Amino acid sequence: MPTSPEPEYQLAAIERLRQAENPFILYVASGAEDDECQRFDVPAFLAQQRADIESIIDLYRLKPDRVSHVFPIVGDAGTGKTHLLGTLRRDLNAARQLFIVADSFPGQQEPTDFFLWQVVGSLLARSGPGAQMLTHLSRRLTSRLLVEAVRRLDPSARLGLIPPQGYWDGLGRRLGLRSVVDAVLRKIDDLLETCDGAKLLDLPGVCHGAGLPLDLACQTIEEHLEKSEALDANGWLRRRLFAGFARLALQGDREDLEDFLTNGFTEAPGHVAGTGSLTKKLLTVLLEAFGAINVPVILAFDQLEDFLRSGSMELEKERKQNFCRGLVALVNGVPGLCILLFAERGLWNEVLGSLDRYLTDRLARPFSLPGQGPRERIDLPDRITRSDLVALIRARVQPTLGDLEGKDPLPDIFPFAETDLDHLVEQTSLRGCLQQLSKRYGERLTPAAPPVIVSPVGGAGPDDAFPGELHERWTQRWYYHRSRALARIRADEISAADIPAVAEAVQVWLDYLTEHSLAGPAQWAKAEVRQHGHELFGYVNLLRFEGPRSAGLGIGAWLAEGKHRPKDLEAKLAFFEIKPAVLRNLVLLRRDGQEAVSGVSKDLFEAAIGKGKDIRVESLSDGDLAVILALPQWLKAIGPDLEPAGLAGREVVNAIVQERTGALLERLQSWRVTPAEAAQ
Amino acid sequence: MTATTADEEAIQLSHPSSLRRLAPEAIVVQSIKRGDRPHVSLGGIHLRARKKYWVRVLPQRDEFEDATHHVGLVVDEHLRSPGHTQESLREDGRKEHVLTLGCAALFRPFPVRTSFSVVLRHTRWGDYNQSIPVVVWPSLWNQLAWAFTCLFVPLWMPRLADVCFYDGHLRPSAVMLDKLRDSQEFLVITAAVTLAGAYLVRLLGWAAHAFIYGD
């Protein structure tokens, strides 16, 4: 087709686009903080599905103890599931619901324990939506507790809340001088009215304004908790937890709450500790706290295929069974939980078909939204509309054009032609559209650009990418996930609550190496995550080299800080006590390395060495920890592209895994050798 | 890892008792006769013996409809409550419960410490009891009567004896009247002492409550 000369303003616009990055290269919004992708969001696209999910969340907000339910959000590969999840996390006000996106599913853990640590890990993050939620939760609960504590005081006791301003003020209160007493009671009433309002407060500021000292406010709340909460296990946990929230909200003291949530709750008095699983009870109390301020708890699983797919049919079947049983255990055992499951349509149907009736009935239970009929899932559209496509092009190209003069006459689909769109609307997936747009965009911006698009289907998919290109693209993705993990580490978002998550991440790496025979000379007979003793600290990755039942190498992330550091160490050392022995030697991964072995930890360490235990502390740099945490995320992100890329793609992934984790694997091989063996 | 079955214990959520809106939003005590509010000090609310008061109770707004279905008073000694409750609608449409509280007559000259409890019967949570300490003051007439008995009468007994009798015999009435006329100054002094005594009793009562019960 002959091309007509392009007007000057169009050439200027093309020149401007040439100077910028291809805006169609990124496909999805991978997280709430992923500004690059969020900038390109088209709100109209998937608006109905987003509205449906928000309706579901609102149902749980209105009735926090509503029956738990799994809500599958299904669509074909590349239809925008991950993008929908990412934009949902961005758009939903972080302080209005606890939105947890699980990046793993428990192997050894009980599902309720797994869920508890997800909640705790999210709340104890130093930044991001979890931190916002902790602030919101602590302020709202503390306001509520303060209001109720003061309202349960009689008027004469209320007079004692605000210290007198000098002798005469105090005497006036004792004698009941109306002017003095009324002024104090009015201040208290104003405080109650402000705290009982719907607005989120600067609570310390409000207390200062009323003249109520913060330590007295904390003390009043603690006395109220002592009087009003029961003496049973839940009552004890509530007293400690709510007092921790009060100290955080009023005095900014976070340590007490962190200690309690990570370890303190296990140090319960006998009458509490003897009543059964404390993790389950702590989860109950946390969910009650969320319910009391109408904050729904949402657990989302993205890329279901990452949890379920495996090279071996047997393993895949086992994973499907375990995952679904875990979900059903959560649904049955934890009330008020909204589980969003983002899955490929084919895979979800396959999973449901392979389950027994008990599991299917619970996972495919119909639900109904206001004004709509019952259904079992939320379906994503299987075709992108022309108007959405135009909006998508505009959203991605316009920011690059910026304030370019004379851009107004440019068509909405610039720099594409109408014929390009005719081919694209036949695409069934958004990702396919973006891949083709990316390719066509490149062609349009090269000086000898062909006038029309010619390859309607699968033009620029991973199938056609050279391994070199794939390697570069996936390496970029790797850097992206590693930098995100590193940012989390440097923002102190990784804490003792992440010990199970780190163990799971190490396991993903070990499993990958096993499945693809990449372990080299270090090949082990069996690798597993082992949990023993302490609910949080008691996690170790166990590599059995001599046989599946032999004692092997334990690798444990020693992450606890402060007074919990020795407890974490003690929990790991307890693995040596298991009979028959499971540990031959233990490697503790620690950010500050050998420096951590001091004080009480040193005594414990030396006592264990004295007993002939082979333990060593290995320094784990932020970069190494980021590699461990990034690997599962990266594998998940490239998952959809991996299958179409075939064998070549798999080789590229293997190569990247070897490049990026090779140094860690070498260290792992050296850990296998005990000092006695090394001496020989 | 297994799916939870009916045999296993599922988590049961409840509304934490420390967060329940049990206490009333406001309790206002108001004199029925004069409409004013009694004094409040660190020792409690100061009421007068033989007086009647309204106790206005405003339950908190709750997320649950008809959260409080009954409000009552339980009184300790020296207080009375007829037991019936009136409900009134405030300007903002909220329901307020109005109860009557009466103070019994006090024979003693000093105030007495007691309490009453407002009982809110919550549909979901059961009864909640809020105790309010009060100080019941004897009336001024009571204290005057005590001062009269303890000061005026003892001061006047010898004087009257002197006015009426001489050497064991009754004086003539004209002499008695003369003597009484001569005692006018004494009468004023003893009346003033009696009045001061009554106020002294009151002052002692305040002091006791301010420095003993106030802490």
Boltz contact constraints between the chains, C-beta under 6 A:
constraints:
  - contact:
      token1: [A, 65]
      token2: [B, 13]
      max_distance: 6.0
  - contact:
      token1: [A, 144]
      token2: [B, 19]
      max_distance: 6.0
  - contact:
      token1: [A, 151]
      token2: [B, 23]
      max_distance: 6.0
  - contact:
      token1: [A, 152]
      token2: [B, 23]
      max_distance: 6.0
  - contact:
      token1: [A, 154]
      token2: [B, 132]
      max_distance: 6.0
  - contact:
      token1: [A, 155]
      token2: [B, 40]
      max_distance: 6.0
  - contact:
      token1: [A, 156]
      token2: [B, 42]
      max_distance: 6.0
  - contact:
      token1: [A, 156]
      token2: [B, 44]
      max_distance: 6.0
  - contact:
      token1: [A, 156]
      token2: [B, 133]
      max_distance: 6.0
  - contact:
      token1: [A, 159]
      token2: [B, 42]
      max_distance: 6.0
  - contact:
      token1: [A, 173]
      token2: [B, 42]
      max_distance: 6.0
  - contact:
      token1: [A, 174]
      token2: [B, 41]
      max_distance: 6.0
  - contact:
      token1: [A, 174]
      token2: [B, 42]
      max_distance: 6.0
  - contact:
      token1: [A, 174]
      token2: [B, 210]
      max_distance: 6.0
  - contact:
      token1: [A, 174]
      token2: [B, 214]
      max_distance: 6.0
  - contact:
      token1: [A, 175]
      token2: [B, 210]
      max_distance: 6.0
  - contact:
      token1: [A, 176]
      token2: [B, 39]
      max_distance: 6.0
  - contact:
      token1: [A, 176]
      token2: [B, 40]
      max_distance: 6.0
  - contact:
      token1: [A, 176]
      token2: [B, 41]
      max_distance: 6.0
  - contact:
      token1: [A, 176]
      token2: [B, 46]
      max_distance: 6.0
  - contact:
      token1: [A, 181]
      token2: [B, 40]
      max_distance: 6.0
  - contact:
      token1: [A, 225]
      token2: [B, 18]
      max_distance: 6.0
  - contact:
      token1: [A, 228]
      token2: [B, 17]
      max_distance: 6.0
  - contact:
      token1: [A, 228]
      token2: [B, 18]
      max_distance: 6.0
  - contact:
      token1: [A, 229]
      token2: [B, 18]
      max_distance: 6.0
  - contact:
      token1: [A, 238]
      token2: [B, 16]
      max_distance: 6.0
  - contact:
      token1: [A, 284]
      token2: [B, 11]
      max_distance: 6.0
  - contact:
      token1: [A, 287]
      token2: [B, 13]
      max_distance: 6.0
  - contact:
      token1: [A, 288]
      token2: [B, 13]
      max_distance: 6.0
  - contact:
      token1: [A, 288]
      token2: [B, 16]
      max_distance: 6.0
  - contact:
      token1: [A, 291]
      token2: [B, 13]
      max_distance: 6.0
  - contact:
      token1: [A, 292]
      token2: [B, 19]
      max_distance: 6.0
  - contact:
      token1: [A, 325]
      token2: [B, 3]
      max_distance: 6.0
  - contact:
      token1: [A, 326]
      token2: [B, 1]
      max_distance: 6.0
  - contact:
      token1: [A, 328]
      token2: [B, 3]
      max_distance: 6.0
  - contact:
      token1: [A, 329]
      token2: [B, 3]
      max_distance: 6.0
  - contact:
      token1: [A, 329]
      token2: [B, 4]
      max_distance: 6.0
  - contact:
      token1: [A, 332]
      token2: [B, 4]
      max_distance: 6.0
  - contact:
      token1: [A, 332]
      token2: [B, 10]
      max_distance: 6.0
  - contact:
      token1: [A, 333]
      token2: [B, 4]
      max_distance: 6.0
  - contact:
      token1: [A, 333]
      token2: [B, 10]
      max_distance: 6.0
  - contact:
      token1: [A, 333]
      token2: [B, 11]
      max_distance: 6.0
  - contact:
      token1: [A, 334]
      token2: [B, 11]
      max_distance: 6.0
  - contact:
      token1: [A, 335]
      token2: [B, 13]
      max_distance: 6.0
